[in-house]
């Protein structure tokens, strides 16, 4: 399935209405200011992933929470379900966590339907006016 920029923008805004989760909100009741900064232009990165209906798969993205940035995700809950979220910090060769270095966010989903769907990821700083650094749009199709 070929994804055009128009489809990405249209799906992003419609999906944001149906499911809008900040990764840190999965474990916290506090919510920051998520208004976008005027004049910021971020070109979405599109990715494709094939999954089997009823089985789990994981999307791994770099994250550095010490900068104030975190991932906000949106998706159609009728089509896909977030089953787990973890952040794995970077480790030194001795196995100790490295403070201030980027880690990896692991988003585990389960595909619920055989139709193509999208998962949108915004890398933003909600505490500082919603500064958006990156947008990644995954098109998920069934195998």
C-alpha distance (Angstrom), angle and dihedral (degrees) to the residues before:
residue distance angle dihedral
X1 . . .
X2 3.78 . .
X3 3.79 114.9 .
X4 3.79 118.6 -151.5
X5 3.80 124.6 -158.8
X6 3.82 89.0 -111.9
X7 3.83 90.3 56.2
X8 3.81 91.0 48.5
X9 3.80 93.4 51.4
X10 3.82 93.7 43.4
X11 3.79 93.6 46.9
X12 3.79 92.0 43.9
X13 3.79 94.3 56.2
X14 3.80 94.6 41.7
X15 3.80 92.9 46.9
X16 3.80 92.2 47.2
X17 3.81 86.1 62.6
X18 3.82 94.0 53.0
X19 3.82 102.5 41.4
X20 3.77 127.0 7.5
X21 3.80 119.4 169.8
X22 3.78 129.9 166.0
X23 3.79 108.0 -148.4
X24 3.81 92.8 -127.0
X25 3.83 89.6 49.1
X26 3.80 88.7 67.3
X27 3.80 86.5 77.0
X28 3.81 102.3 22.5
X29 3.79 135.9 58.2
X30 3.82 93.6 -149.8
X31 3.80 118.0 100.9
X32 3.77 126.5 -165.9
X33 3.78 132.3 -146.5
X34 3.80 104.6 -75.7
X35 3.78 101.6 -177.0
X36 3.79 114.4 134.0
X37 3.79 120.4 -115.3
X38 3.81 111.4 -111.6
X39 3.79 114.8 -114.3
X40 3.79 97.2 21.5
X41 3.81 112.7 131.9
X42 3.79 118.0 -166.5
X43 3.80 120.6 176.8
X44 3.82 111.3 -139.4
X45 3.79 118.3 -121.1
X46 3.80 112.1 -139.9
X47 3.79 123.8 -150.0
X48 3.79 133.8 174.9
X49 3.78 128.5 -143.1
X50 3.80 131.1 179.7
X51 3.79 118.6 -148.4
X52 3.77 138.2 172.8
X53 3.81 117.2 -111.9
X54 3.80 109.9 -106.5
X55 3.81 95.1 16.2
X56 3.79 128.5 101.9
X57 3.80 126.0 -116.6
X58 3.79 132.6 178.4
X59 3.79 132.6 -133.3
X60 3.81 113.6 -160.0
X61 3.81 120.7 -157.4
X62 3.80 131.8 175.7
X63 3.80 114.8 -109.6
X64 3.80 135.0 177.5
X65 3.78 108.9 -169.9
X66 3.81 92.4 -179.8
X67 3.83 87.4 74.7
X68 3.82 92.0 56.8
X69 3.80 92.1 -110.3
X70 3.79 122.0 128.0
X71 3.78 136.7 165.2
X72 3.83 120.1 -97.2
X73 3.78 111.1 -163.7
X74 3.77 132.4 -163.8
X75 3.80 130.7 -175.9
X76 3.80 143.0 144.8
X77 3.83 105.8 -85.7
X78 3.81 90.1 -157.4
X79 3.82 89.5 61.8
X80 3.79 104.5 34.0
X81 3.80 136.5 17.6
X82 3.80 128.9 -150.1
X83 3.81 103.8 -134.7
X84 3.81 101.9 171.4
X85 3.79 141.9 6.9
X86 3.80 127.0 -169.9
X87 3.79 136.5 161.9
X88 3.79 116.3 -144.4
X89 3.80 112.4 -158.1
X90 3.81 120.0 -142.1
X91 3.78 116.3 -99.2
X92 3.77 134.3 -149.8
X93 3.83 120.2 -121.5
X94 3.81 85.8 -95.4
X95 3.82 90.5 57.0
X96 3.81 97.9 -108.1
X97 3.83 120.1 134.0
X98 3.82 114.5 -102.9
X99 3.81 111.1 -133.3
X100 3.82 116.6 -132.7
X101 3.82 95.5 9.2
X102 3.81 121.7 119.6
X103 3.78 118.8 -96.8
X104 3.78 132.7 -173.4
X105 3.80 129.3 -91.8
X106 3.81 112.5 -146.8
X107 3.81 114.4 -156.4
X108 3.81 112.8 -171.9
X109 3.80 116.9 -163.5
X110 3.78 137.7 178.5
X111 3.81 118.3 -142.8
X112 3.83 108.4 -133.1
X113 3.83 101.7 -177.8
X114 3.78 137.8 35.5
X115 3.80 93.4 -125.8
X116 3.82 122.0 98.7
X117 3.79 113.9 -98.2
X118 3.80 138.1 172.7
X119 3.78 135.9 -122.9
X120 3.80 114.9 -161.0
X121 3.79 122.7 -155.7
X122 3.83 122.9 -166.9
X123 3.81 117.3 -171.4
X124 3.79 102.0 -152.6
X125 3.80 146.5 148.9
X126 3.81 103.4 -125.0
X127 3.81 92.9 179.8
X128 3.81 91.7 59.2
X129 3.79 103.9 51.0
X130 3.81 96.8 -69.5
X131 3.82 97.3 -71.8
X132 3.84 104.1 -170.0
X133 3.80 116.9 -148.9
X134 3.79 101.1 170.6
X135 3.81 141.9 10.1
X136 3.80 120.2 -161.3
X137 3.79 121.5 -177.0
X138 3.80 118.5 -165.8
X139 3.79 119.1 -162.5
X140 3.80 106.9 -152.9
X141 3.80 118.2 -159.4
X142 3.77 130.6 176.0
X143 3.80 121.0 -106.8
